[in-house]
């Protein structure tokens, strides 16, 4: 859950809205997996309830709703491509299914962007998802996210212009 001060909200830049969309996408992917919630139900709930609103005392940043939907829907569509790639990239004996659900959501969302969003620089994708990882985990886990995504970017990412 991203918190923001009311004074900062009016000056939200588009890049910050994409960052908020990434965080919300990770939360939505987690909710879908753990809560066994459908894609459409999740997209509706996050678009109507979470993005840019206060929920249970937490202020959610305004997010690029279209980008949020692209990430969540894209991960679901490309999961049969994403998960085997993550399995190859993760340490032996740690397939993606064995990773904690929030970490799985982070890695899946970031891998989707690296594979399917060539208009976004790889370094931006990696930095943004390392920051998301830091919101949920310690520095060691964030370092693991950085290493996995760097490997995917070097070996599998879509060509950048």
C-alpha positions in Angstrom: 0.0 0.0 0.0 1.5 3.2 -1.1 1.0 6.2 1.1 1.2 9.8 0.1 0.8 13.1 1.7 -2.2 15.2 0.6 0.2 18.1 -0.3 2.1 15.9 -2.8 -1.0 14.5 -4.5 -1.8 17.4 -6.9 1.7 17.3 -8.4 1.9 13.5 -9.2 3.9 13.1 -12.3 3.0 10.4 -14.9 6.1 8.4 -14.0 4.9 8.3 -10.4 1.5 7.2 -11.6 3.2 4.3 -13.4 5.1 3.4 -10.2 1.8 3.4 -8.3 0.3 1.2 -11.1 3.2 -1.3 -10.7 2.7 -1.5 -6.9 -1.0 -1.9 -7.3 -0.4 -4.6 -10.0 1.7 -6.6 -7.6 -0.9 -6.3 -4.9 -3.6 -7.4 -7.4 -1.6 -10.4 -8.6 -1.1 -11.4 -5.0 -4.8 -11.1 -4.2 -5.7 -13.1 -7.3 -3.5 -15.9 -6.4 -4.0 -16.0 -2.6 -7.6 -15.1 -2.6 -8.5 -17.1 -5.7 -10.1 -14.0 -7.2 -10.8 -13.7 -11.0 -9.0 -11.3 -13.3 -12.1 -9.2 -14.0 -13.2 -9.0 -10.4 -9.7 -7.9 -9.4 -9.4 -5.3 -12.1 -12.8 -3.9 -11.2 -12.1 -3.8 -7.5 -8.7 -2.1 -7.8 -10.0 0.4 -10.4 -13.1 1.3 -8.4 -11.8 1.0 -4.8 -8.0 1.2 -4.5 -6.4 3.4 -7.2 -6.1 7.0 -6.0 -8.4 6.6 -3.0 -8.3 6.1 0.7 -9.0 2.6 1.9 -9.1 1.7 5.6 -7.1 4.8 6.5 -4.4 4.2 3.8 -4.1 6.7 1.0 -3.4 5.0 -2.4 -1.5 7.1 -4.9 -3.3 7.9 -8.1 -2.2 5.3 -10.6 -2.2 4.9 -14.4 -5.2 2.7 -14.5 -4.6 1.6 -18.1 -1.0 0.6 -17.3 -2.2 -1.2 -14.2 -4.6 -3.2 -16.4 -1.9 -3.9 -19.0 0.4 -5.4 -16.4 -2.1 -7.5 -14.5 -3.8 -8.8 -17.7 -0.5 -9.2 -19.5 1.0 -11.3 -16.6 -2.1 -13.6 -16.8 -1.9 -13.9 -20.6 1.9 -14.5 -20.6 2.2 -16.6 -17.5 3.0 -19.8 -19.4 6.0 -18.0 -20.9 7.0 -16.1 -17.7 7.0 -18.9 -15.2 9.3 -21.2 -17.1 11.7 -18.3 -17.7 11.7 -17.5 -14.0 12.3 -21.2 -13.2 15.4 -21.1 -15.4 16.7 -17.9 -13.9 16.1 -18.6 -10.2 18.6 -20.7 -8.1 18.4 -24.4 -8.7 15.9 -26.0 -6.4 13.8 -22.8 -6.1 11.2 -22.9 -8.8 8.8 -19.9 -9.0 6.1 -22.1 -7.4 8.2 -22.3 -4.2 8.8 -18.5 -3.9 6.6 -16.6 -1.5 3.4 -15.2 -3.2 4.3 -11.5 -3.0 7.8 -12.2 -4.4 6.2 -14.3 -7.2 3.9 -11.4 -8.1 6.8 -8.9 -8.2 8.9 -11.2 -10.4 6.0 -12.0 -12.7 5.0 -8.4 -13.2 8.6 -7.2 -13.8 9.3 -10.1 -16.2 6.1 -9.2 -18.2 7.4 -5.7 -18.6 10.9 -6.8 -19.6 9.5 -9.3 -22.2 6.5 -7.3 -23.5 7.1 -3.6 -23.0 10.1 -2.7 -25.1 9.2 1.0 -25.0 10.2 1.0 -21.2 14.0 1.0 -20.5 15.1 -2.1 -18.8 16.8 -0.1 -16.0 13.6 1.6 -15.2 11.7 -1.7 -15.0 14.4 -3.2 -12.7 14.7 -0.2 -10.5 10.9 0.2 -10.1 10.4 -3.5 -9.1 13.4 -3.5 -6.7 11.7 -0.5 -5.0 8.5 -2.5 -4.8 10.4 -5.4 -3.3 11.9 -3.1 -0.7 8.3 -2.1 0.3 7.6 -5.7 1.3 11.0 -7.3 2.0 14.5 -6.7 3.3 17.5 -5.6 1.3 18.6 -9.2 0.6 15.3 -10.0 -1.1 15.4 -6.8 -3.1 19.0 -7.8 -4.1 17.6 -11.1 -5.3 15.0 -9.3 -7.4 17.6 -7.1 -8.9 19.8 -10.1 -9.8 17.0 -12.2 -11.3 15.6 -9.2 -13.4 19.1 -8.2 -14.5 19.6 -11.7 -15.8 16.3 -11.8 -17.6 17.0 -8.3 -19.1 20.4 -9.4 -20.4 19.3 -12.8 -21.8 15.6 -12.6 -22.7 14.2 -9.1 -22.7 12.5 -7.7 -25.8 14.8 -5.5 -27.9 14.7 -1.9 -26.9 14.7 1.0 -29.5 
